[in-house]
């Protein structure tokens, strides 16, 4: 029995809490359940990334409801994701349903438009990838992406391209602008990162895009959490 088919059989039984389906294995450990949930998300994300790369795919969110599991696909071009009269989204729903053993009408796919694609690291990494595949010079392509990100309202950004850029010897080029934090828990909250690979004739180029988001009290265009080094001085209380 192949590993893939074995995992496919296990995933239908283990996914319980994450996908809203009742657990068919009563003695499943929490450790195995979380591992299966992570594997499911990784495989789903990889499939959608390859399928919707040209449509500005920027991630997927899984929401569980008592009736069904909802998968919200975030992309810059939602019209292409939906397809003509919703044909493409129905095809994707059918593929996901069969691959992960969902019951009939047990999963629903939705497309959500990315409001500011300049603040999405995944969208910008894909944009840079297609620029390089089109034959644009590395320096010019990177500076174009850098400028677009900063004009979209980012605090800072960094683009790293590594591989055989011109000569046979591989090297790495870094392009930075603005303010970027590199350590601490705040990097997980404030910095949006994406990595992509470009398969060119001379070899493979690696692309890494990091975008430092701005603090947003509403949490729409950036994190609600304040930076750890921000000091707020409260006004003195009036003495009674």
Phi and psi in degrees as GROMACS dihedral restraints (atoms count N, CA, C in turn):
[ dihedral_restraints ]
;  ai    aj    ak    al  type     phi  dphi    fc
    3     4     5     6     1   -72.6    20    10
    4     5     6     7     1   156.4    20    10
    6     7     8     9     1   -62.3    20    10
    7     8     9    10     1   -39.2    20    10
    9    10    11    12     1   -63.2    20    10
   10    11    12    13     1   -46.6    20    10
   12    13    14    15     1   -68.0    20    10
   13    14    15    16     1   -35.8    20    10
   15    16    17    18     1   -62.5    20    10
   16    17    18    19     1   -45.5    20    10
   18    19    20    21     1   -66.0    20    10
   19    20    21    22     1   -35.9    20    10
   21    22    23    24     1   -60.7    20    10
   22    23    24    25     1   -39.2    20    10
   24    25    26    27     1   -69.7    20    10
   25    26    27    28     1   -39.4    20    10
   27    28    29    30     1   -68.2    20    10
   28    29    30    31     1   -40.1    20    10
   30    31    32    33     1   -61.5    20    10
   31    32    33    34     1   -35.5    20    10
   33    34    35    36     1   -64.3    20    10
   34    35    36    37     1   -29.3    20    10
   36    37    38    39     1   -88.9    20    10
   37    38    39    40     1   -30.9    20    10
   39    40    41    42     1   -92.0    20    10
   40    41    42    43     1   -20.1    20    10
   42    43    44    45     1   -69.6    20    10
   43    44    45    46     1    -6.2    20    10
   45    46    47    48     1   -16.3    20    10
   46    47    48    49     1   -77.4    20    10
   48    49    50    51     1   -65.9    20    10
   49    50    51    52     1   -38.3    20    10
   51    52    53    54     1   -71.6    20    10
   52    53    54    55     1   -37.3    20    10
   54    55    56    57     1  -105.4    20    10
   55    56    57    58     1     5.3    20    10
   57    58    59    60     1    77.4    20    10
   58    59    60    61     1     6.1    20    10
   60    61    62    63     1   -90.5    20    10
   61    62    63    64     1   146.7    20    10
   63    64    65    66     1   -65.8    20    10
   64    65    66    67     1   138.1    20    10
   66    67    68    69     1   -70.7    20    10
   67    68    69    70     1   121.9    20    10
   69    70    71    72     1   -82.9    20    10
   70    71    72    73     1   -18.5    20    10
   72    73    74    75     1  -102.1    20    10
   73    74    75    76     1   109.9    20    10
   75    76    77    78     1   -71.9    20    10
   76    77    78    79     1   -31.1    20    10
   78    79    80    81     1  -100.5    20    10
   79    80    81    82     1    28.9    20    10
   81    82    83    84     1   -76.2    20    10
   82    83    84    85     1   135.8    20    10
   84    85    86    87     1   -80.9    20    10
   85    86    87    88     1   157.1    20    10
   87    88    89    90     1   -64.6    20    10
   88    89    90    91     1   -34.6    20    10
   90    91    92    93     1   -60.7    20    10
   91    92    93    94     1   -46.6    20    10
   93    94    95    96     1   -66.5    20    10
   94    95    96    97     1   -36.2    20    10
   96    97    98    99     1   -64.1    20    10
   97    98    99   100     1   -45.3    20    10
   99   100   101   102     1   -66.3    20    10
  100   101   102   103     1   -37.1    20    10
  102   103   104   105     1   -64.0    20    10
  103   104   105   106     1   -45.0    20    10
  105   106   107   108     1   -64.0    20    10
  106   107   108   109     1   -38.4    20    10
  108   109   110   111     1   -61.6    20    10
  109   110   111   112     1   -43.4    20    10
  111   112   113   114     1   -65.8    20    10
  112   113   114   115     1   -40.5    20    10
  114   115   116   117     1   -65.9    20    10
  115   116   117   118     1   -40.9    20    10
  117   118   119   120     1   -59.5    20    10
  118   119   120   121     1   -48.2    20    10
  120   121   122   123     1   -64.1    20    10
  121   122   123   124     1   -41.3    20    10
  123   124   125   126     1   -63.1    20    10
  124   125   126   127     1   -43.5    20    10
  126   127   128   129     1   -68.3    20    10
  127   128   129   130     1   -41.3    20    10
  129   130   131   132     1   -63.1    20    10
  130   131   132   133     1   -44.6    20    10
  132   133   134   135     1   -63.4    20    10
  133   134   135   136     1   -41.5    20    10
  135   136   137   138     1   -65.3    20    10
  136   137   138   139     1   -42.3    20    10
  138   139   140   141     1   -62.1    20    10
  139   140   141   142     1   -47.1    20    10
  141   142   143   144     1   -68.6    20    10
  142   143   144   145     1   -34.6    20    10
  144   145   146   147     1   -62.8    20    10
  145   146   147   148     1   -42.4    20    10
  147   148   149   150     1   -72.5    20    10
  148   149   150   151     1   -38.4    20    10
  150   151   152   153     1   -73.5    20    10
  151   152   153   154     1   -37.4    20    10
  153   154   155   156     1  -113.4    20    10
  154   155   156   157     1    25.7    20    10
  156   157   158   159     1   -60.8    20    10
  157   158   159   160     1   -41.3    20    10
  159   160   161   162     1   -74.9    20    10
  160   161   162   163     1   -13.9    20    10
  162   163   164   165     1   -99.8    20    10
  163   164   165   166     1    15.7    20    10
  165   166   167   168     1    72.3    20    10
  166   167   168   169     1    41.6    20    10
  168   169   170   171     1   -60.5    20    10
  169   170   171   172     1   131.2    20    10
  171   172   173   174     1  -128.8    20    10
  172   173   174   175     1    16.8    20    10
  174   175   176   177     1   126.0    20    10
  175   176   177   178     1   168.4    20    10
  177   178   179   180     1  -135.7    20    10
  178   179   180   181     1   144.8    20    10
  180   181   182   183     1  -122.1    20    10
  181   182   183   184     1   135.3    20    10
  183   184   185   186     1  -104.8    20    10
  184   185   186   187     1   123.6    20    10
  186   187   188   189     1  -121.1    20    10
  187   188   189   190     1   133.3    20    10
  189   190   191   192     1  -106.4    20    10
  190   191   192   193     1   126.8    20    10
  192   193   194   195     1  -120.5    20    10
  193   194   195   196     1   161.2    20    10
  195   196   197   198     1   -58.9    20    10
  196   197   198   199     1   -30.6    20    10
  198   199   200   201     1   -83.9    20    10
  199   200   201   202     1   -46.1    20    10
  201   202   203   204     1  -152.5    20    10
  202   203   204   205     1   172.6    20    10
  204   205   206   207     1  -100.1    20    10
  205   206   207   208     1   129.1    20    10
  207   208   209   210     1  -107.3    20    10
  208   209   210   211     1   129.6    20    10
  210   211   212   213     1  -112.5    20    10
  211   212   213   214     1   114.1    20    10
  213   214   215   216     1   -99.5    20    10
  214   215   216   217     1   112.7    20    10
  216   217   218   219     1   -91.5    20    10
  217   218   219   220     1   122.3    20    10
  219   220   221   222     1   -96.2    20    10
  220   221   222   223     1   127.0    20    10
  222   223   224   225     1  -150.0    20    10
  223   224   225   226     1   159.5    20    10
  225   226   227   228     1   -81.7    20    10
  226   227   228   229     1   -27.8    20    10
  228   229   230   231     1  -120.4    20    10
  229   230   231   232     1    86.1    20    10
  231   232   233   234     1   -71.4    20    10
  232   233   234   235     1   -27.3    20    10
  234   235   236   237     1   -62.1    20    10
  235   236   237   238     1   -40.4    20    10
  237   238   239   240     1   -70.9    20    10
  238   239   240   241     1   -33.1    20    10
  240   241   242   243     1   -66.1    20    10
  241   242   243   244     1   -42.1    20    10
  243   244   245   246     1   -70.1    20    10
  244   245   246   247     1   -36.4    20    10
  246   247   248   249     1    80.7    20    10
  247   248   249   250     1  -180.0    20    10
  249   250   251   252     1   -68.9    20    10
  250   251   252   253     1   115.7    20    10
  252   253   254   255     1    56.4    20    10
  253   254   255   256     1    33.2    20    10
  255   256   257   258     1    74.6    20    10
  256   257   258   259     1    17.9    20    10
  258   259   260   261     1   -68.4    20    10
  259   260   261   262     1   -42.7    20    10
  261   262   263   264     1   -68.3    20    10
  262   263   264   265     1   -40.7    20    10
  264   265   266   267     1   -66.0    20    10
  265   266   267   268     1   -32.3    20    10
  267   268   269   270     1   -69.3    20    10
  268   269   270   271     1   -37.3    20    10
  270   271   272   273     1   -65.2    20    10
  271   272   273   274     1   -42.9    20    10
  273   274   275   276     1   -63.6    20    10
  274   275   276   277     1   -40.6    20    10
  276   277   278   279     1   -60.6    20    10
  277   278   279   280     1   -42.7    20    10
  279   280   281   282     1   -64.4    20    10
  280   281   282   283     1   -41.4    20    10
  282   283   284   285     1   -64.4    20    10
  283   284   285   286     1   -45.8    20    10
  285   286   287   288     1   -64.4    20    10
  286   287   288   289     1   -41.3    20    10
  288   289   290   291     1   -62.0    20    10
  289   290   291   292     1   -43.6    20    10
  291   292   293   294     1   -73.1    20    10
  292   293   294   295     1   -39.0    20    10
  294   295   296   297     1   -67.4    20    10
  295   296   297   298     1   -39.4    20    10
  297   298   299   300     1  -105.2    20    10
  298   299   300   301     1    17.6    20    10
  300   301   302   303     1    56.4    20    10
  301   302   303   304     1    42.0    20    10
  303   304   305   306     1   -77.8    20    10
  304   305   306   307     1   147.7    20    10
  306   307   308   309     1   -70.4    20    10
  307   308   309   310     1   169.9    20    10
  309   310   311   312     1   -59.2    20    10
  310   311   312   313     1   129.8    20    10
  312   313   314   315     1    59.8    20    10
  313   314   315   316     1    25.1    20    10
  315   316   317   318     1   -89.0    20    10
  316   317   318   319     1   -11.2    20    10
  318   319   320   321     1  -137.8    20    10
  319   320   321   322     1   143.0    20    10
  321   322   323   324     1  -135.2    20    10
  322   323   324   325     1   132.0    20    10
  324   325   326   327     1  -104.6    20    10
  325   326   327   328     1   136.6    20    10
  327   328   329   330     1  -127.7    20    10
  328   329   330   331     1   153.5    20    10
  330   331   332   333     1  -112.4    20    10
  331   332   333   334     1   129.6    20    10
  333   334   335   336     1  -122.5    20    10
  334   335   336   337     1   131.2    20    10
  336   337   338   339     1   -79.2    20    10
  337   338   339   340     1   134.6    20    10
  339   340   341   342     1   -74.3    20    10
  340   341   342   343     1   120.9    20    10
  342   343   344   345     1   -65.9    20    10
  343   344   345   346     1   -47.1    20    10
  345   346   347   348     1  -124.3    20    10
  346   347   348   349     1    96.4    20    10
  348   349   350   351     1   -69.2    20    10
  349   350   351   352     1   -17.8    20    10
  351   352   353   354     1   -69.4    20    10
  352   353   354   355     1   -18.2    20    10
  354   355   356   357     1  -102.7    20    10
  355   356   357   358     1     9.2    20    10
  357   358   359   360     1  -105.4    20    10
  358   359   360   361     1   113.5    20    10
  360   361   362   363     1   -63.8    20    10
  361   362   363   364     1   -37.5    20    10
  363   364   365   366     1   -64.0    20    10
  364   365   366   367     1   -45.7    20    10
  366   367   368   369     1   -63.3    20    10
  367   368   369   370     1   -40.2    20    10
  369   370   371   372     1   -72.8    20    10
  370   371   372   373     1   -34.3    20    10
  372   373   374   375     1   -65.5    20    10
  373   374   375   376     1   -40.7    20    10
  375   376   377   378     1   -66.2    20    10
  376   377   378   379     1   -39.5    20    10
  378   379   380   381     1   -61.3    20    10
  379   380   381   382     1   -45.6    20    10
  381   382   383   384     1   -64.8    20    10
  382   383   384   385     1   -37.8    20    10
  384   385   386   387     1   -59.6    20    10
  385   386   387   388     1   -46.2    20    10
  387   388   389   390     1   -71.2    20    10
  388   389   390   391     1   -28.7    20    10
  390   391   392   393     1   -65.2    20    10
  391   392   393   394     1   -43.3    20    10
  393   394   395   396     1   -69.5    20    10
  394   395   396   397     1   -37.0    20    10
  396   397   398   399     1   -65.3    20    10
  397   398   399   400     1   -30.6    20    10
  399   400   401   402     1   -76.6    20    10
  400   401   402   403     1    -5.4    20    10
  402   403   404   405     1    96.7    20    10
  403   404   405   406     1     9.1    20    10
  405   406   407   408     1   -72.1    20    10
  406   407   408   409     1   144.7    20    10
  408   409   410   411     1   -61.7    20    10
  409   410   411   412     1   142.7    20    10
  411   412   413   414     1   -58.8    20    10
  412   413   414   415     1   -48.6    20    10
  414   415   416   417     1   -61.6    20    10
  415   416   417   418     1   -44.2    20    10
  417   418   419   420     1   -66.5    20    10
  418   419   420   421     1   -41.7    20    10
  420   421   422   423     1   -63.9    20    10
  421   422   423   424     1   -44.1    20    10
  423   424   425   426     1   -66.8    20    10
  424   425   426   427     1   -41.9    20    10
  426   427   428   429     1   -66.7    20    10
  427   428   429   430     1   -33.4    20    10
  429   430   431   432     1   -64.4    20    10
  430   431   432   433     1   -44.2    20    10
  432   433   434   435     1   -65.6    20    10
  433   434   435   436     1   -42.7    20    10
  435   436   437   438     1   -59.4    20    10
  436   437   438   439     1   -46.4    20    10
  438   439   440   441     1   -64.5    20    10
  439   440   441   442     1   -41.4    20    10
  441   442   443   444     1   -64.0    20    10
  442   443   444   445     1   -40.2    20    10
  444   445   446   447     1   -63.8    20    10
  445   446   447   448     1   -46.1    20    10
  447   448   449   450     1   -67.6    20    10
  448   449   450   451     1   -34.6    20    10
  450   451   452   453     1   -70.1    20    10
  451   452   453   454     1   -21.4    20    10
  453   454   455   456     1   -79.9    20    10
  454   455   456   457     1    -7.3    20    10
  456   457   458   459     1   107.8    20    10
  457   458   459   460     1    18.0    20    10
  459   460   461   462     1   -77.4    20    10
  460   461   462   463     1   151.3    20    10
  462   463   464   465     1   -73.6    20    10
  463   464   465   466     1   -39.2    20    10
  465   466   467   468     1  -163.6    20    10
  466   467   468   469     1   166.0    20    10
  468   469   470   471     1  -155.3    20    10
  469   470   471   472     1   159.4    20    10
  471   472   473   474     1  -143.5    20    10
  472   473   474   475     1   131.4    20    10
  474   475   476   477     1  -122.4    20    10
  475   476   477   478     1   125.6    20    10
  477   478   479   480     1  -119.7    20    10
  478   479   480   481     1   126.4    20    10
  480   481   482   483     1  -121.2    20    10
  481   482   483   484     1   124.4    20    10
  483   484   485   486     1  -131.9    20    10
  484   485   486   487     1   147.4    20    10
  486   487   488   489     1   138.9    20    10
  487   488   489   490     1  -162.4    20    10
  489   490   491   492     1   -83.0    20    10
  490   491   492   493     1    89.5    20    10
  492   493   494   495     1   -75.1    20    10
  493   494   495   496     1   -51.6    20    10
  495   496   497   498     1  -129.9    20    10
  496   497   498   499     1   -58.7    20    10
  498   499   500   501     1   -81.7    20    10
  499   500   501   502     1   179.3    20    10
  501   502   503   504     1   -70.3    20    10
  502   503   504   505     1   -27.5    20    10
  504   505   506   507     1   -76.7    20    10
  505   506   507   508     1   129.2    20    10
  507   508   509   510     1   -76.3    20    10
  508   509   510   511     1   142.7    20    10
  510   511   512   513     1  -147.7    20    10
  511   512   513   514     1   173.4    20    10
  513   514   515   516     1  -122.7    20    10
  514   515   516   517     1   137.4    20    10
  516   517   518   519     1  -120.9    20    10
  517   518   519   520     1   130.8    20    10
  519   520   521   522     1  -114.5    20    10
  520   521   522   523     1   136.6    20    10
  522   523   524   525     1  -126.4    20    10
  523   524   525   526     1   121.1    20    10
  525   526   527   528     1  -126.6    20    10
  526   527   528   529     1   152.7    20    10
  528   529   530   531     1  -156.2    20    10
  529   530   531   532     1   142.6    20    10
  531   532   533   534     1    77.9    20    10
  532   533   534   535     1  -154.7    20    10
  534   535   536   537     1  -109.7    20    10
  535   536   537   538     1   130.4    20    10
  537   538   539   540     1  -137.8    20    10
  538   539   540   541     1   129.7    20    10
  540   541   542   543     1   -94.0    20    10
  541   542   543   544     1   149.7    20    10
  543   544   545   546     1  -121.3    20    10
  544   545   546   547     1   -15.7    20    10
  546   547   548   549     1  -136.4    20    10
  547   548   549   550     1   164.9    20    10
  549   550   551   552     1    90.6    20    10
  550   551   552   553     1   171.6    20    10
  552   553   554   555     1   -65.6    20    10
  553   554   555   556     1   -28.7    20    10
  555   556   557   558     1   -60.6    20    10
  556   557   558   559     1   -26.4    20    10
  558   559   560   561     1   -65.1    20    10
  559   560   561   562     1   -33.2    20    10
  561   562   563   564     1   -69.8    20    10
  562   563   564   565     1   -27.1    20    10
  564   565   566   567     1   -93.3    20    10
  565   566   567   568     1   -43.0    20    10
  567   568   569   570     1   -92.8    20    10
  568   569   570   571     1   -26.0    20    10
  570   571   572   573     1  -103.4    20    10
  571   572   573   574     1   120.4    20    10
  573   574   575   576     1   -95.2    20    10
  574   575   576   577     1   122.6    20    10
  576   577   578   579     1  -122.4    20    10
  577   578   579   580     1   150.3    20    10
  579   580   581   582     1  -149.6    20    10
  580   581   582   583     1   144.7    20    10
  582   583   584   585     1  -126.3    20    10
  583   584   585   586     1   133.2    20    10
  585   586   587   588     1  -137.0    20    10
  586   587   588   589     1   158.8    20    10
  588   589   590   591     1  -119.2    20    10
  589   590   591   592     1   137.0    20    10
  591   592   593   594     1  -112.8    20    10
  592   593   594   595     1   119.7    20    10
  594   595   596   597     1   -93.8    20    10
  595   596   597   598     1    97.2    20    10
  597   598   599   600     1  -101.0    20    10
  598   599   600   601     1   174.3    20    10
  600   601   602   603     1   -66.1    20    10
  601   602   603   604     1   -37.5    20    10
  603   604   605   606     1   -81.5    20    10
  604   605   606   607     1   -12.2    20    10
  606   607   608   609     1   152.8    20    10
  607   608   609   610     1  -165.3    20    10
  609   610   611   612     1  -102.0    20    10
  610   611   612   613     1   131.7    20    10
  612   613   614   615     1  -104.3    20    10
  613   614   615   616     1   140.8    20    10
  615   616   617   618     1  -103.2    20    10
  616   617   618   619     1   135.5    20    10
  618   619   620   621     1  -119.9    20    10
  619   620   621   622     1   130.7    20    10
  621   622   623   624     1  -128.5    20    10
  622   623   624   625     1   123.9    20    10
  624   625   626   627     1  -119.8    20    10
  625   626   627   628     1   128.2    20    10
  627   628   629   630     1  -125.4    20    10
  628   629   630   631     1   130.0    20    10
  630   631   632   633     1  -124.2    20    10
  631   632   633   634     1   124.0    20    10
  633   634   635   636     1   -88.9    20    10
  634   635   636   637     1   113.9    20    10
  636   637   638   639     1   -83.4    20    10
  637   638   639   640     1   159.1    20    10
  639   640   641   642     1   -90.7    20    10
  640   641   642   643     1   147.4    20    10
  642   643   644   645     1   -65.3    20    10
  643   644   645   646     1   130.6    20    10
  645   646   647   648     1  -130.6    20    10
  646   647   648   649     1   114.6    20    10
  648   649   650   651     1   -59.2    20    10
  649   650   651   652     1   -28.8    20    10
  651   652   653   654     1   -82.7    20    10
  652   653   654   655     1   -18.4    20    10
  654   655   656   657     1    76.6    20    10
  655   656   657   658     1    22.4    20    10
  657   658   659   660     1   -90.2    20    10
  658   659   660   661     1   -50.5    20    10
  660   661   662   663     1  -104.5    20    10
  661   662   663   664     1    -0.7    20    10
  663   664   665   666     1  -167.7    20    10
  664   665   666   667     1   176.6    20    10
  666   667   668   669     1   -70.4    20    10
  667   668   669   670     1   146.7    20    10
  669   670   671   672     1   -78.5    20    10
  670   671   672   673     1   -27.1    20    10
  672   673   674   675     1   -67.2    20    10
  673   674   675   676     1   134.5    20    10
  675   676   677   678     1   -75.5    20    10
  676   677   678   679     1   155.4    20    10
  678   679   680   681     1   -65.3    20    10
  679   680   681   682     1   145.8    20    10
  681   682   683   684     1   -61.7    20    10
  682   683   684   685     1   -26.3    20    10
  684   685   686   687     1   -91.8    20    10
  685   686   687   688     1     5.4    20    10
  687   688   689   690     1   -81.3    20    10
  688   689   690   691     1   122.9    20    10
  690   691   692   693     1  -106.1    20    10
  691   692   693   694     1   123.1    20    10
  693   694   695   696     1  -106.0    20    10
  694   695   696   697     1   118.6    20    10
  696   697   698   699     1   -93.8    20    10
  697   698   699   700     1   115.9    20    10
  699   700   701   702     1   -76.6    20    10
  700   701   702   703     1   142.9    20    10
  702   703   704   705     1   -66.8    20    10
  703   704   705   706     1   147.0    20    10
  705   706   707   708     1   -65.9    20    10
  706   707   708   709     1   144.6    20    10
  708   709   710   711     1   -75.6    20    10
  709   710   711   712     1   144.4    20    10
  711   712   713   714     1   -72.6    20    10
  712   713   714   715     1   131.4    20    10
  714   715   716   717     1   -75.6    20    10
  715   716   717   718     1   133.1    20    10
